[in-house]
Amino acid sequence: DGNDLAAAERARRAAETELAAARKRLQDLLAKGDATKEELDRAMRDLARAEDELRRAQDLIARLKARIAELEDELRRLRADMGKSQQQQEDWLSEQLRKKRLEEEEARRRRED
């Protein structure tokens, strides 16, 4: 659904922003040189969490796009089927009219004879 895809895209953008921030925090800690092990561990966990969040958002987007493509294919197929069905109905009606004209013509000929 389009709303789901838009929400997933927003989540992806938020995850990208968080990932960039987590990378910057880790780089700043490393550049500082006197960061504690706990600070570095926390920064690494934040970075891993942000990467996972981005990966999940990208996976969801891929699944939603695949589902949208499937639904579009199904819609094209249904429209084609409807077109065929409508043509068959028109052909049947045309044949019924042709038969009725022939019957009327035959009945008129019999009356004239």
N, CA and C atoms as an extended XYZ file, in Angstrom:
339
Properties=species:S:1:pos:R:3:atomname:S:1:resname:S:1:resid:I:1 pbc="F F F"
N         0.852       -1.175        0.000 N   ASP     1
C         0.000        0.000        0.000 CA  ASP     1
C         0.893        1.231        0.000 C   ASP     1
N         0.440        2.278       -0.659 N   GLY     2
C         1.232        3.491       -0.784 CA  GLY     2
C         1.554        4.140        0.552 C   GLY     2
N         0.592        4.106        1.489 N   ASN     3
C         0.841        4.701        2.804 CA  ASN     3
C         1.908        3.911        3.551 C   ASN     3
N         1.848        2.585        3.457 N   ASP     4
C         2.863        1.748        4.107 CA  ASP     4
C         4.238        2.032        3.526 C   ASP     4
N         4.289        2.189        2.209 N   LEU     5
C         5.571        2.462        1.560 CA  LEU     5
C         6.102        3.827        1.987 C   LEU     5
N         5.228        4.812        2.049 N   ALA     6
C         5.663        6.145        2.488 CA  ALA     6
C         6.175        6.093        3.925 C   ALA     6
N         5.495        5.354        4.775 N   ALA     7
C         5.933        5.215        6.173 CA  ALA     7
C         7.284        4.500        6.230 C   ALA     7
N         7.456        3.475        5.412 N   ALA     8
C         8.725        2.740        5.379 CA  ALA     8
C         9.851        3.640        4.874 C   ALA     8
N         9.549        4.475        3.882 N   GLU     9
C        10.563        5.419        3.368 CA  GLU     9
C        10.953        6.420        4.456 C   GLU     9
N         9.957        6.893        5.217 N   ARG    10
C        10.262        7.812        6.324 CA  ARG    10
C        11.125        7.108        7.371 C   ARG    10
N        10.805        5.861        7.672 N   ALA    11
C        11.600        5.091        8.642 CA  ALA    11
C        13.022        4.899        8.131 C   ALA    11
N        13.166        4.664        6.836 N   ARG    12
C        14.499        4.507        6.250 CA  ARG    12
C        15.303        5.800        6.389 C   ARG    12
N        14.656        6.927        6.079 N   ARG    13
C        15.367        8.209        6.198 CA  ARG    13
C        15.768        8.477        7.653 C   ARG    13
N        14.868        8.155        8.582 N   ALA    14
C        15.185        8.338       10.009 CA  ALA    14
C        16.344        7.424       10.413 C   ALA    14
N        16.336        6.194        9.915 N   ALA    15
C        17.411        5.248       10.233 CA  ALA    15
C        18.727        5.722        9.640 C   ALA    15
N        18.687        6.273        8.431 N   GLU    16
C        19.918        6.799        7.826 CA  GLU    16
C        20.469        7.952        8.654 C   GLU    16
N        19.579        8.821        9.128 N   THR    17
C        19.997        9.952        9.960 CA  THR    17
C        20.610        9.455       11.264 C   THR    17
N        19.952        8.479       11.893 N   GLU    18
C        20.460        7.917       13.152 CA  GLU    18
C        21.801        7.216       12.934 C   GLU    18
N        21.941        6.522       11.809 N   LEU    19
C        23.200        5.843       11.509 CA  LEU    19
C        24.328        6.864       11.342 C   LEU    19
N        24.051        7.930       10.633 N   ALA    20
C        25.070        8.972       10.449 CA  ALA    20
C        25.458        9.574       11.805 C   ALA    20
N        24.470        9.793       12.659 N   ALA    21
C        24.756       10.357       13.984 CA  ALA    21
C        25.570        9.372       14.829 C   ALA    21
N        25.226        8.089       14.770 N   ALA    22
C        25.962        7.076       15.538 CA  ALA    22
C        27.408        6.981       15.049 C   ALA    22
N        27.590        7.043       13.736 N   ARG    23
C        28.968        7.012       13.188 CA  ARG    23
C        29.765        8.215       13.669 C   ARG    23
N        29.113        9.391       13.646 N   LYS    24
C        29.800       10.612       14.077 CA  LYS    24
C        30.167       10.528       15.555 C   LYS    24
N        29.236       10.019       16.382 N   ARG    25
C        29.539        9.893       17.816 CA  ARG    25
C        30.744        8.978       18.035 C   ARG    25
N        30.768        7.849       17.307 N   LEU    26
C        31.886        6.916       17.450 CA  LEU    26
C        33.192        7.554       16.968 C   LEU    26
N        33.151        8.234       15.843 N   GLN    27
C        34.352        8.898       15.325 CA  GLN    27
C        34.852        9.967       16.292 C   GLN    27
N        33.899       10.709       16.867 N   ASP    28
C        34.290       11.749       17.822 CA  ASP    28
C        34.962       11.137       19.056 C   ASP    28
N        34.386       10.008       19.529 N   LEU    29
C        34.991        9.333       20.682 CA  LEU    29
C        36.395        8.832       20.353 C   LEU    29
N        36.533        8.248       19.158 N   LEU    30
C        37.847        7.734       18.762 CA  LEU    30
C        38.847        8.875       18.591 C   LEU    30
N        38.356        9.990       18.045 N   ALA    31
C        39.249       11.136       17.838 CA  ALA    31
C        39.665       11.773       19.165 C   ALA    31
N        38.751       11.701       20.131 N   LYS    32
C        39.029       12.284       21.451 CA  LYS    32
C        40.220       11.594       22.111 C   LYS    32
N        40.298       10.297       21.895 N   GLY    33
C        41.459        9.562       22.392 CA  GLY    33
C        41.392        9.122       23.838 C   GLY    33
N        40.582        9.759       24.655 N   ASP    34
C        40.531        9.365       26.065 CA  ASP    34
C        39.157        8.811       26.449 C   ASP    34
N        38.443        8.261       25.471 N   ALA    35
C        37.120        7.682       25.736 CA  ALA    35
C        37.275        6.401       26.543 C   ALA    35
N        36.313        6.170       27.412 N   THR    36
C        36.344        4.946       28.209 CA  THR    36
C        35.857        3.773       27.364 C   THR    36
N        36.176        2.590       27.849 N   LYS    37
C        35.728        1.371       27.175 CA  LYS    37
C        34.207        1.341       27.115 C   LYS    37
N        33.545        1.765       28.202 N   GLU    38
C        32.082        1.773       28.243 CA  GLU    38
C        31.505        2.720       27.188 C   GLU    38
N        32.120        3.897       27.043 N   GLU    39
C        31.650        4.863       26.043 CA  GLU    39
C        31.791        4.284       24.632 C   GLU    39
N        32.939        3.661       24.385 N   LEU    40
C        33.165        3.057       23.065 CA  LEU    40
C        32.208        1.890       22.822 C   LEU    40
N        31.997        1.059       23.834 N   ASP    41
C        31.064       -0.067       23.688 CA  ASP    41
C        29.649        0.443       23.391 C   ASP    41
N        29.232        1.463       24.132 N   ARG    42
C        27.897        2.018       23.925 CA  ARG    42
C        27.776        2.591       22.498 C   ARG    42
N        28.812        3.295       22.074 N   ALA    43
C        28.795        3.873       20.728 CA  ALA    43
C        28.741        2.777       19.661 C   ALA    43
N        29.482        1.690       19.894 N   MET    44
C        29.467        0.565       18.936 CA  MET    44
C        28.089       -0.096       18.912 C   MET    44
N        27.474       -0.272       20.085 N   ARG    45
C        26.115       -0.851       20.134 CA  ARG    45
C        25.113        0.057       19.429 C   ARG    45
N        25.235        1.361       19.658 N   ASP    46
C        24.341        2.318       18.989 CA  ASP    46
C        24.511        2.248       17.474 C   ASP    46
N        25.758        2.136       17.044 N   LEU    47
C        26.037        2.035       15.614 CA  LEU    47
C        25.441        0.745       15.042 C   LEU    47
N        25.636       -0.370       15.725 N   ALA    48
C        25.091       -1.656       15.263 CA  ALA    48
C        23.566       -1.604       15.223 C   ALA    48
N        22.963       -1.001       16.245 N   ARG    49
C        21.504       -0.887       16.304 CA  ARG    49
C        20.992       -0.030       15.136 C   ARG    49
N        21.688        1.075       14.858 N   ALA    50
C        21.294        1.953       13.753 CA  ALA    50
C        21.434        1.230       12.404 C   ALA    50
N        22.498        0.447       12.248 N   GLU    51
C        22.673       -0.332       11.010 CA  GLU    51
C        21.561       -1.362       10.853 C   GLU    51
N        21.199       -2.028       11.945 N   ASP    52
C        20.109       -3.008       11.905 CA  ASP    52
C        18.784       -2.336       11.547 C   ASP    52
N        18.535       -1.187       12.141 N   GLU    53
C        17.294       -0.455       11.883 CA  GLU    53
C        17.211       -0.062       10.400 C   GLU    53
N        18.320        0.392        9.857 N   LEU    54
C        18.357        0.758        8.442 CA  LEU    54
C        18.134       -0.475        7.570 C   LEU    54
N        18.774       -1.568        7.904 N   ARG    55
C        18.617       -2.807        7.141 CA  ARG    55
C        17.149       -3.267        7.168 C   ARG    55
N        16.522       -3.196        8.349 N   ARG    56
C        15.104       -3.595        8.459 CA  ARG    56
C        14.216       -2.692        7.602 C   ARG    56
N        14.483       -1.397        7.647 N   ALA    57
C        13.686       -0.458        6.851 CA  ALA    57
C        13.864       -0.742        5.358 C   ALA    57
N        15.097       -0.998        4.939 N   GLN    58
C        15.352       -1.292        3.522 CA  GLN    58
C        14.687       -2.602        3.108 C   GLN    58
N        14.729       -3.602        3.983 N   ASP    59
C        14.067       -4.881        3.689 CA  ASP    59
C        12.566       -4.695        3.549 C   ASP    59
N        11.979       -3.917        4.447 N   LEU    60
C        10.539       -3.660        4.388 CA  LEU    60
C        10.184       -2.941        3.088 C   LEU    60
N        10.977       -1.965        2.720 N   ILE    61
C        10.730       -1.240        1.468 CA  ILE    61
C        10.797       -2.196        0.285 C   ILE    61
N        11.789       -3.051        0.268 N   ALA    62
C        11.928       -4.021       -0.831 CA  ALA    62
C        10.715       -4.945       -0.887 C   ALA    62
N        10.261       -5.431        0.285 N   ARG    63
C         9.085       -6.312        0.309 CA  ARG    63
C         7.838       -5.579       -0.158 C   ARG    63
N         7.673       -4.325        0.286 N   LEU    64
C         6.499       -3.559       -0.120 CA  LEU    64
C         6.518       -3.275       -1.626 C   LEU    64
N         7.684       -2.948       -2.150 N   LYS    65
C         7.782       -2.686       -3.594 CA  LYS    65
C         7.496       -3.954       -4.394 C   LYS    65
N         7.975       -5.091       -3.896 N   ALA    66
C         7.695       -6.364       -4.574 CA  ALA    66
C         6.196       -6.657       -4.536 C   ALA    66
N         5.564       -6.402       -3.408 N   ARG    67
C         4.116       -6.632       -3.282 CA  ARG    67
C         3.335       -5.692       -4.184 C   ARG    67
N         3.768       -4.441       -4.264 N   ILE    68
C         3.115       -3.485       -5.160 CA  ILE    68
C         3.231       -3.959       -6.603 C   ILE    68
N         4.407       -4.453       -6.980 N   ALA    69
C         4.599       -4.967       -8.342 CA  ALA    69
C         3.675       -6.157       -8.597 C   ALA    69
N         3.546       -7.053       -7.604 N   GLU    70
C         2.635       -8.201       -7.749 CA  GLU    70
C         1.195       -7.730       -7.944 C   GLU    70
N         0.787       -6.753       -7.147 N   LEU    71
C        -0.585       -6.240       -7.241 CA  LEU    71
C        -0.823       -5.541       -8.579 C   LEU    71
N         0.182       -4.821       -9.065 N   GLU    72
C         0.053       -4.170      -10.371 CA  GLU    72
C        -0.078       -5.211      -11.477 C   GLU    72
N         0.696       -6.291      -11.388 N   ASP    73
C         0.591       -7.379      -12.367 CA  ASP    73
C        -0.798       -8.005      -12.321 C   ASP    73
N        -1.296       -8.253      -11.111 N   GLU    74
C        -2.621       -8.840      -10.939 CA  GLU    74
C        -3.687       -7.912      -11.512 C   GLU    74
N        -3.543       -6.616      -11.276 N   LEU    75
C        -4.496       -5.649      -11.805 CA  LEU    75
C        -4.484       -5.646      -13.329 C   LEU    75
N        -3.290       -5.703      -13.927 N   ARG    76
C        -3.194       -5.759      -15.396 CA  ARG    76
C        -3.872       -7.026      -15.922 C   ARG    76
N        -3.640       -8.146      -15.231 N   ARG    77
C        -4.246       -9.405      -15.651 CA  ARG    77
C        -5.772       -9.335      -15.553 C   ARG    77
N        -6.263       -8.793      -14.451 N   LEU    78
C        -7.713       -8.679      -14.270 CA  LEU    78
C        -8.340       -7.757      -15.309 C   LEU    78
N        -7.649       -6.669      -15.613 N   ARG    79
C        -8.171       -5.751      -16.645 CA  ARG    79
C        -8.208       -6.446      -18.004 C   ARG    79
N        -7.166       -7.215      -18.284 N   ALA    80
C        -7.142       -7.947      -19.558 CA  ALA    80
C        -8.281       -8.970      -19.592 C   ALA    80
N        -8.481       -9.682      -18.484 N   ASP    81
C        -9.578      -10.651      -18.406 CA  ASP    81
C       -10.923       -9.969      -18.575 C   ASP    81
N       -11.079       -8.799      -17.952 N   MET    82
C       -12.340       -8.065      -18.086 CA  MET    82
C       -12.560       -7.660      -19.539 C   MET    82
N       -11.492       -7.226      -20.195 N   GLY    83
C       -11.604       -6.842      -21.602 CA  GLY    83
C       -12.023       -8.023      -22.462 C   GLY    83
N       -11.420       -9.193      -22.199 N   LYS    84
C       -11.785      -10.400      -22.950 CA  LYS    84
C       -13.237      -10.764      -22.677 C   LYS    84
N       -13.627      -10.712      -21.416 N   SER    85
C       -14.988      -11.070      -21.023 CA  SER    85
C       -15.990      -10.127      -21.684 C   SER    85
N       -15.671       -8.846      -21.674 N   GLN    86
C       -16.560       -7.864      -22.302 CA  GLN    86
C       -16.657       -8.132      -23.804 C   GLN    86
N       -15.538       -8.450      -24.444 N   GLN    87
C       -15.552       -8.746      -25.879 CA  GLN    87
C       -16.378       -9.998      -26.147 C   GLN    87
N       -16.233      -11.011      -25.302 N   GLN    88
C       -17.023      -12.229      -25.481 CA  GLN    88
C       -18.511      -11.933      -25.335 C   GLN    88
N       -18.855      -11.095      -24.384 N   GLN    89
C       -20.257      -10.737      -24.182 CA  GLN    89
C       -20.786       -9.965      -25.395 C   GLN    89
N       -19.980       -9.044      -25.906 N   GLU    90
C       -20.395       -8.291      -27.092 CA  GLU    90
C       -20.555       -9.225      -28.292 C   GLU    90
N       -19.637      -10.174      -28.445 N   ASP    91
C       -19.732      -11.141      -29.542 CA  ASP    91
C       -21.001      -11.984      -29.403 C   ASP    91
N       -21.312      -12.426      -28.186 N   TRP    92
C       -22.504      -13.237      -27.946 CA  TRP    92
C       -23.760      -12.434      -28.280 C   TRP    92
N       -23.816      -11.185      -27.820 N   LEU    93
C       -24.977      -10.336      -28.109 CA  LEU    93
C       -25.122      -10.103      -29.607 C   LEU    93
N       -24.013       -9.873      -30.266 N   SER    94
C       -24.031       -9.667      -31.713 CA  SER    94
C       -24.570      -10.910      -32.419 C   SER    94
N       -24.128      -12.079      -31.965 N   GLU    95
C       -24.605      -13.339      -32.553 CA  GLU    95
C       -26.099      -13.517      -32.300 C   GLU    95
N       -26.559      -13.161      -31.110 N   GLN    96
C       -27.995      -13.276      -30.808 CA  GLN    96
C       -28.808      -12.349      -31.708 C   GLN    96
N       -28.321      -11.136      -31.922 N   LEU    97
C       -29.022      -10.199      -32.817 CA  LEU    97
C       -29.049      -10.727      -34.251 C   LEU    97
N       -27.924      -11.292      -34.676 N   ARG    98
C       -27.856      -11.850      -36.030 CA  ARG    98
C       -28.869      -12.987      -36.181 C   ARG    98
N       -28.942      -13.887      -35.189 N   LYS    99
C       -29.892      -15.003      -35.243 CA  LYS    99
C       -31.329      -14.492      -35.258 C   LYS    99
N       -31.595      -13.468      -34.437 N   LYS   100
C       -32.943      -12.925      -34.386 CA  LYS   100
C       -33.329      -12.311      -35.732 C   LYS   100
N       -32.416      -11.584      -36.357 N   ARG   101
C       -32.695      -11.000      -37.687 CA  ARG   101
C       -32.962      -12.107      -38.701 C   ARG   101
N       -32.149      -13.178      -38.651 N   LEU   102
C       -32.373      -14.292      -39.583 CA  LEU   102
C       -33.736      -14.929      -39.356 C   LEU   102
N       -34.104      -15.128      -38.090 N   GLU   103
C       -35.413      -15.712      -37.778 CA  GLU   103
C       -36.537      -14.813      -38.249 C   GLU   103
N       -36.409      -13.514      -38.029 N   GLU   104
C       -37.438      -12.571      -38.460 CA  GLU   104
C       -37.542      -12.553      -39.988 C   GLU   104
N       -36.383      -12.589      -40.636 N   GLU   105
C       -36.360      -12.608      -42.101 CA  GLU   105
C       -37.028      -13.883      -42.629 C   GLU   105
N       -36.715      -15.013      -41.995 N   GLU   106
C       -37.307      -16.303      -42.389 CA  GLU   106
C       -38.809      -16.281      -42.157 C   GLU   106
N       -39.241      -15.731      -41.036 N   ALA   107
C       -40.676      -15.642      -40.738 CA  ALA   107
C       -41.362      -14.744      -41.755 C   ALA   107
N       -40.765      -13.641      -42.144 N   ARG   108
C       -41.350      -12.734      -43.143 CA  ARG   108
C       -41.464      -13.438      -44.494 C   ARG   108
N       -40.419      -14.190      -44.857 N   ARG   109
C       -40.449      -14.927      -46.129 CA  ARG   109
C       -41.572      -15.945      -46.139 C   ARG   109
N       -41.767      -16.627      -45.013 N   ARG   110
C       -42.833      -17.631      -44.939 CA  ARG   110
C       -44.200      -16.976      -45.076 C   ARG   110
N       -44.343      -15.792      -44.470 N   ARG   111
C       -45.630      -15.088      -44.566 CA  ARG   111
C       -45.888      -14.639      -46.014 C   ARG   111
N       -44.794      -14.239      -46.695 N   GLU   112
C       -44.934      -13.766      -48.068 CA  GLU   112
C       -45.241      -14.913      -49.021 C   GLU   112
N       -44.807      -16.107      -48.669 N   ASP   113
C       -45.026      -17.263      -49.561 CA  ASP   113
C       -46.381      -17.811      -49.440 C   ASP   113
